[in-house]
Amino acid sequence: MSTPPDDPGRPDGAVAPATRSPARSGPDVSFGLGFDFDRAFDRAGTGSSKWARSADGVVPMGLADMDLPGPPAVAGALEQRARHRAYGYTVCDPAGRALVARWYRERHGVVVDPAWVLLLPFGPRTAVRLLLEAVRPLGPVLFPTPEWAGFAQLCLAAGLPYEEVPLARDATGYRLPVAAFGGRRAGAVLLSSPHNPSGRVWHEAEIRALAEAAAGAGAVLVSDEVHGDLTHPGRRHPVAVAVAGPHRERTVTLNSVGKTFNASGIPSCFALVPDAALRERLVAVMAGYGLWEGGLVEQVVQQAALRHGGPWLDALLAHLAGARDRLTGLLGEAVRSAPEASYLLWVDAAALGLPPAGARAALLERCGLDASDGADFGPGGHGSLRLNYALPEPVLVTVLERLARLPRRAG
Ligand SMILES: Cc1ncc(COP(=O)(O)O)c(C=O)c1O
């Protein structure tokens, strides 16, 4: 078997055959821990932000991380690296870029040039902010609403003018209002793809049309795809830099092993930036904040996850799809957009008999479930709640029982 041109190799010198999941074959990296999503997973004492804010007996279903154990390979790699007490400054290992390219080829069937990859030592929120600084938008920043409660906040913090464009709808849920982005000037278009809060996977044609509209408006399209690897079985995630066609150089894709592999407490992400000049500007912006590619801990996490995390991710996606089916079966028409990715359910509060203005408090009081308030997701979020269902089986059962107490009517 020959080594693919961008294959980063492995510490043990073995080469993975090209399967959909880079980690499906190869050494035993289970470290004896297994992928058990059916048993309770106690986060007590771990400093979990979600649980620290939660009263006894309440199930926190807000913040977008998972109450599920992460890949054993990541734990093993961290443990192994921590044992060597060299914790000084690090360089960026080019193997990381090649691993990203291999991940896209094998997982998404997409060709990514390793030269496009920037391995960033901070989370996706910071990445969007610094990308905007590097893009230097000459017009307003546009994005659909509702959105993940970040884009508006980041524009406000950066002092950039922005406009929120209401999403369109069809029979199954949200659609991108592409026409509203065309025929005007803009500095940047931001997209959450797949969509947080609804879990909608945008169609390839919609993304291509949006890239075209953005280019026509003189804008760079920044596609935040941190939920892209969490696209449910049977769906395909269109990667913006791969589907933008002639507008690829004006398109950026952002992704994060933190989201995919439930390691957001170790901030990292990566960007695919085909335009070399924009890449250089981003690196210069980062340098201005004392940030550089390839921090110690995030490289360990990223490489372990991308090398060995595929089987864990496949098991996770099967678990999430099962949870999705049970929840959508129970909540029916209250679900605003059929979830096709990630672990987020976007529901119409009124359809569950909850007062649209105080829905979060009412759900907490009636069911002991703490959701995210739709109003935090921009003007398109009023009257909605976002429920995070990345839960182990016993907690999921509790949530289903509690939600069954609510009245339901057609939305
Ligand atoms: C779509 C999307 N983008 C960005 C972020 C921000 O991630 P972080 O706060 O880890 O930087 C999140 C977090 O939930 C998200 O869902």
The ligand as a Gaussian input file, in Angstrom:
#p B3LYP/6-31G(d) Opt

LIG

0 1
 C      -21.838000      27.538000      15.584000
 C      -20.929000      27.929000      16.709000
 N      -19.928000      28.756000      16.458000
 C      -19.074000      29.143000      17.423000
 C      -19.234000      28.715000      18.717000
 C      -18.301000      29.223000      19.774000
 O      -17.520000      28.230000      20.317000
 P      -16.449000      28.635000      21.448000
 O      -17.211000      29.430000      22.463000
 O      -15.947000      27.329000      21.931000
 O      -15.408000      29.476000      20.790000
 C      -20.275000      27.860000      19.030000
 C      -20.484000      27.405000      20.419000
 O      -21.469000      26.846000      20.775000
 C      -21.145000      27.442000      17.993000
 O      -22.142000      26.585000      18.224000

